[in-house]
Amino acid sequence: MSKSSQRRGSDMPISHEGFLGHKGYRYLKLAIGLSIFAIIVYALADVNSRPNGGTWLGYTLGTISALLIVWLMMLGMRKRAITAGNWSLKGWTSAHVYLGSSLLVLATLHTGFQFGLNVHTLAYGLMVFVILSGFVGIYYYATVPRKMSDNRAHRTQSDMLEAIRALNRELNEAAQPLDQKYLGDVKTAIRKTKIKPGLFTSIHDIQKRCATTRASKRLRKAIANADDGMRQPLEHVVSILERKAALLMRTRKHIRNKTLLQLWLYFHVPMSFALLAALMAHIVSVFFYW
């Protein structure tokens, strides 16, 4: 490689930019600009009656909001295509977040702050719920994947599960020289290897009740009173138990974080489709029954 090409390569920046800061917060600036413009037009609009969805401004803001909602729903389809540049998945997700947030301004101005027990307010309420759930998703996707990556230590979930099975086999072999009173604890730790954590139970509490952790603590105490012939096998078994307990904690944290991301999708996506249905009902009722 020539010196010039080496120099060019060293000058190339390595981008670790997240979807929120994509292209220097391009879509945040666009969303803020669009919201401010809508507020100014709403404040200066010369309408004969109280501003509402039935005025020219209301129809304009409603049309923009409806088109935005339909476009935002296309993110799921977009994830199946691979492109780069301005319309990369990162760019699309950034636009999804910020332009979706701008609906809180655009759709609210579209209503003219008139609400009631009707399909129109239902559509607006569902939109607010979807956006708020989106904020939760932003937090999860901005923090959880990094935690998952750090926690896994460059291992996949399959790798961690296979490593646990390998440690169980190693435990079974290493425990053979132990007295029967210790062997039972080890067999229980192997047999009762619960990996999936409960959603509403802390990882710390799960670890405390874990058969592997209990066996490790009990055998660790037994080492002090063991004779010379039993001390070394006990230390070897305890070492394996502690490695397994640490790996179980990593695996449980990974599964917990993965479950949280999946649960968020199970809430956000169905609510989005409910919003789309309510939006269609809102549009039909306006144009055919208003």
C-alpha positions in Angstrom: 0.0 0.0 0.0 1.3 3.4 -0.9 2.0 6.2 1.6 -0.7 8.4 0.0 -3.4 5.7 0.3 -2.3 5.0 3.9 -2.7 8.7 4.6 -6.1 8.8 3.0 -7.1 5.7 5.0 -6.0 7.2 8.3 -7.8 10.5 7.5 -11.1 8.7 7.0 -13.4 9.2 10.1 -14.8 6.2 11.9 -18.5 6.8 12.4 -20.2 5.6 15.6 -23.1 7.9 15.1 -26.4 6.7 16.5 -29.8 7.1 14.9 -30.8 10.0 17.1 -27.8 12.1 16.0 -27.9 11.0 12.3 -26.4 13.6 9.9 -26.0 16.2 12.6 -29.6 15.9 14.0 -31.0 16.6 10.5 -34.4 15.3 11.2 -34.7 16.9 14.6 -34.0 20.3 13.0 -36.6 19.5 10.3 -39.2 18.4 12.9 -38.6 21.6 15.0 -38.8 23.8 11.9 -42.0 22.1 10.8 -43.6 22.5 14.2 -42.6 26.1 14.6 -43.9 26.9 11.1 -47.3 25.2 11.9 -47.6 27.1 15.2 -46.9 30.5 13.5 -49.4 29.8 10.7 -52.0 28.6 13.3 -51.5 31.8 15.3 -51.7 34.1 12.2 -54.4 32.2 10.4 -57.4 34.4 9.5 -60.4 32.2 10.0 -64.0 33.3 10.7 -64.6 30.7 13.4 -62.6 29.1 16.1 -59.7 27.2 14.5 -60.6 23.5 14.1 -60.2 20.5 11.8 -62.9 21.8 9.5 -61.0 24.9 8.3 -58.6 25.1 5.5 -55.7 25.1 8.0 -57.3 22.2 9.8 -57.6 20.2 6.6 -54.0 21.0 5.7 -52.6 20.0 9.1 -54.8 16.9 9.1 -53.6 15.8 5.7 -50.0 16.3 6.6 -50.5 14.4 9.9 -52.3 11.5 8.2 -49.6 11.2 5.5 -47.0 11.2 8.2 -48.7 8.5 10.2 -49.0 6.3 7.1 -45.3 6.9 6.3 -44.3 6.2 9.9 -46.0 2.8 9.7 -43.8 1.9 6.7 -40.7 1.6 9.0 -41.4 -2.1 9.5 -41.3 -2.6 5.7 -38.2 -0.5 5.4 -36.3 -2.7 7.8 -36.5 -5.5 5.2 -34.6 -3.5 2.6 -30.9 -2.6 2.8 -29.8 0.7 1.4 -27.2 3.3 2.3 -26.9 7.1 2.1 -29.6 9.5 3.1 -32.3 6.8 3.2 -30.3 4.3 5.1 -32.2 2.4 7.9 -30.4 4.7 10.4 -31.6 7.8 8.6 -35.2 6.4 8.2 -35.3 5.5 11.9 -34.1 9.0 12.9 -36.8 10.6 10.7 -39.3 8.2 12.2 -38.5 9.4 15.7 -38.4 13.1 15.2 -41.1 13.5 12.6 -43.3 11.2 14.6 -42.8 13.4 17.6 -43.7 16.5 15.6 -47.2 15.0 15.3 -47.8 16.1 18.9 -47.8 19.6 17.6 -49.3 19.1 14.1 -52.2 16.9 15.1 -53.0 19.0 18.2 -53.3 22.1 16.0 -55.4 20.2 13.6 -57.9 19.5 16.3 -58.1 23.1 17.2 -58.1 21.9 20.8 -61.6 20.5 20.4 -62.1 17.1 22.0 -65.0 14.9 22.8 -66.3 11.4 23.1 -66.0 10.5 19.4 -63.9 8.7 16.9 -61.9 11.8 16.2 -60.6 12.1 19.8 -60.1 8.4 19.9 -57.7 8.7 16.9 -55.9 11.5 18.6 -55.6 9.7 21.9 -54.3 6.6 20.2 -51.7 8.7 18.4 -50.5 10.2 21.7 -50.2 6.7 23.2 -48.2 5.5 20.3 -45.9 8.4 20.4 -45.4 8.1 24.2 -44.7 4.4 23.8 -42.2 5.4 21.1 -40.4 7.6 23.6 -40.0 4.5 25.8 -38.7 2.6 22.8 -36.2 5.3 22.1 -34.8 4.9 25.6 -34.7 1.1 25.2 -33.0 1.1 21.8 -30.6 3.8 22.8 -29.4 2.1 26.0 -30.4 -1.6 26.1 -28.5 -2.9 23.0 -25.3 -1.5 24.2 -25.9 -3.0 27.6 -26.6 -6.3 26.0 -23.4 -6.2 23.9 -21.3 -5.3 26.9 -22.9 -8.0 29.0 -22.5 -10.7 26.4 -18.7 -10.1 26.1 -18.7 -10.8 22.4 -20.8 -14.0 22.8 -24.1 -14.8 21.3 -27.0 -16.2 23.3 -26.4 -19.6 21.7 -22.7 -19.5 22.7 -23.7 -18.7 26.3 -26.2 -21.5 26.5 -23.7 -24.0 25.1 -21.1 -22.8 27.6 -23.5 -23.4 30.4 -24.1 -27.0 29.2 -20.3 -27.5 28.9 -19.9 -26.3 32.5 -22.6 -28.7 33.6 -20.7 -31.6 32.0 -17.5 -30.4 33.6 -19.2 -30.2 37.0 -20.6 -33.7 36.7 -17.1 -35.1 36.0 -15.3 -32.9 38.7 -17.8 -33.8 41.4 -17.2 -37.6 41.2 -14.5 -37.6 44.0 -16.7 -35.7 46.4 -18.5 -37.1 49.4 -22.2 -37.9 48.9 -23.3 -35.0 51.1 -21.5 -32.6 48.7 -22.4 -34.5 45.5 -26.1 -33.9 46.1 -25.6 -30.2 46.0 -23.7 -30.4 42.7 -26.3 -32.6 41.1 -29.1 -30.2 42.2 -27.1 -27.3 40.7 -26.9 -29.2 37.4 -30.5 -30.4 37.3 -32.1 -27.1 38.4 -30.4 -24.8 36.0 -33.1 -22.2 35.5 -32.0 -19.7 32.8 -35.0 -17.6 31.8 -35.6 -14.9 34.5 -39.1 -13.8 35.5 -40.0 -10.4 34.1 -41.0 -8.9 37.5 -38.2 -10.5 39.6 -34.8 -8.8 40.0 -31.7 -10.6 38.6 -30.2 -10.3 42.1 -33.1 -12.2 43.7 -32.9 -14.9 41.0 -29.2 -15.3 41.6 -29.7 -15.6 45.4 -32.3 -18.4 44.9 -30.2 -20.1 42.1 -29.2 -23.7 42.9 -25.8 -23.1 41.4 -25.2 -20.0 43.7 -26.4 -21.9 46.7 -24.2 -24.9 46.0 -21.2 -22.7 45.4 -21.7 -20.9 48.8 -22.2 -24.1 50.7 -19.2 -25.9 49.2 -17.1 -22.8 49.7 -17.8 -22.9 53.4 -17.1 -26.7 53.5 -13.6 -26.1 52.2 -12.4 -24.7 55.5 -13.4 -27.9 57.4 -12.4 -30.4 54.7 -9.5 -32.7 55.1 -6.5 -32.5 52.7 -7.8 -35.2 50.4 -11.2 -33.5 49.9 -10.0 -29.8 49.9 -8.6 -29.8 46.3 -11.6 -31.5 44.7 -13.9 -29.1 46.5 -11.9 -26.1 45.4 -12.1 -27.3 41.8 -15.8 -27.8 41.9 -16.4 -24.5 43.6 -14.4 -22.8 40.9 -16.6 -24.3 38.2 -19.8 -23.4 40.1 -18.7 -19.8 40.4 -17.9 -19.6 36.7 -21.3 -21.0 36.0 -23.1 -18.6 38.4 -21.3 -15.7 36.7 -22.3 -16.9 33.2 -25.9 -17.6 34.4 -26.1 -13.9 35.5 -24.9 -12.7 32.1 -27.3 -15.0 30.3 -30.3 -14.0 32.5 -29.5 -10.3 32.0 -29.3 -10.8 28.3 -32.6 -12.6 28.1 -34.3 -10.0 30.4 -33.1 -7.1 28.1 -34.1 -9.0 25.0 -37.6 -9.7 26.5 -38.0 -6.0 27.3 -37.3 -5.0 23.7 -39.8 -7.7 22.4 -42.5 -6.6 24.8 -42.2 -3.0 23.7 -42.7 -4.1 20.1 -45.7 -6.2 21.1 -47.3 -3.0 22.5 -46.1 -0.4 20.1 -46.9 -2.2 16.8 -50.5 -3.3 17.6 -51.2 0.2 19.0 -49.9 1.6 15.8 -52.3 -0.5 13.7 -55.2 0.5 16.1 -54.2 4.1 15.4 -54.3 3.5 11.6 -57.8 1.9 11.9 -59.0 4.8 14.0 -57.5 7.3 11.5 -59.3 5.6 8.6 -62.6 5.8 10.6 -61.9 9.5 11.4 -61.3 10.3 7.7 -64.3 8.4 6.5 -66.6 10.0 9.1 -65.3 13.5 8.2 -65.8 13.2 4.4 -69.0 11.1 4.3 -70.9 11.9 7.5 -69.7 15.4 8.6 
